[in-house]
Amino acid sequence: MASSSHDSIPVLPAPWTLKGTVYIFMMYMTSKDAATLSANPEFIYSPLEAKSSFSKDKLIGGLSMVQLIKYSESPVGPYDEMVVIPGYFEYEIEVTAKDGKVKTEKRKNLRCTRVFVSQEKTCWNGRNNWNVPKHLAHFDFVDLPNGGTRIVVHPLLPDASGQERIKSSTPFFATTFKPVSYSPSFPSSTDWSKYIGWDLGLVQPPLLAGEGEELAGTDKWCKIAAVESSKKTSLGWFDLKQRSESAERDPLLGGDQIENEEQEFEGYANFWPGLGRWRIGIKMEDTVVDFPVGEHWGPPS
C-alpha cells in the first residue's frame, strides 16, 4: 500500500481494539441537503482530499452523523478524534459475474470525509490501514459542573515553512453536551444495526499523500465496519451553536468570513446546513471500539 515517509511513526496494522468515551449525534440528509453540502467541498473535506479523487463521488444523502471520541486506550496510546460522516456516496466497483466476465457495478455506502485526531501515530496508521482521511487537531474536552461536557476542535495548520503545525485561530467545531436529567443509562452497540437492515460499513477511496509525514497516501479502496459497544449509554442534548473566537475564520477551514467575535458562522450557524441549535444524541461511556482488517480492492480500470 502506498504511503508517505514515516520514519518516526510506528507501523501498527489492523485489527485494533480501543477504549474510550464516544459522543454521537445523527441527522437524515435529503437529496437537497446533500446537494447543498456538495456545493461546499471545503466544509466536508480537508483541503488535501478536496483537491484529489477522494472527493469525486456523488453524495446522495441518507443517514449522516458526527462522532467525538476521547480514547483512553489504543495501540498508539490515548488520543482524541472527530469523525464527520455526511451520508451515503455512490461509487463504482468491478465485480465478476457468474459467466466470469468483469463488469462495473454502482453501489452506495457511508463514508467518513473529514476526520481530525490529536496525534501523529493514529493519523498515519488510520490513513494507511483504512483510508480514513485523518488530519491533526487540538481538542478540548472540558467537564462541566452540571455533568455536561464542552468540546472544541481546532485544526492544526501548517506554518509558513510547512514543517510545523500551529493551532488555528478559530475552531472547526464546538459543542456542549448536556445530559438529559434522570435518564437511565442503557447498553448499546453499532453492531445491532444489522438487525434492522442498516449497513454502517464505510467505503473509503484511496488517499492522496500529503506533505506532513503523518499524511499517508494509499492506492486501494477499503471497506471497514468498526463496532462500538457500551454498557453505559445515556441521552443528552448537543448545543451546536457555533461562535467565533477571532475576527476572521481561517481560509483553510472553509466557511464564510465573519465580522466580529459575537457573530455566528454565516450559513452554518449550527455547524450543519439546515440544522437547529439543539440536537439529541448519546454519550457512550466505557466504550470498546473494534476496527477489523479492512477489505481492500483496486480502483476500476
PyMOL commands that set and color helices and strands:
alter all, ss='L'
color gray80, all
select helices_A, chain A and resi 31-38+41-44+47-50+53-55+120-130+190-196+251-253
alter helices_A, ss='H'
color red, helices_A
select strands_A, chain A and resi 16-29+59-73+79-85+87-96+102-111+114-117+134-143+149-158+165-167+173-179+186-189+202-204+221-224+227-239+278-291+295-297
alter strands_A, ss='S'
color yellow, strands_A
deselect
rebuild
show_as cartoon
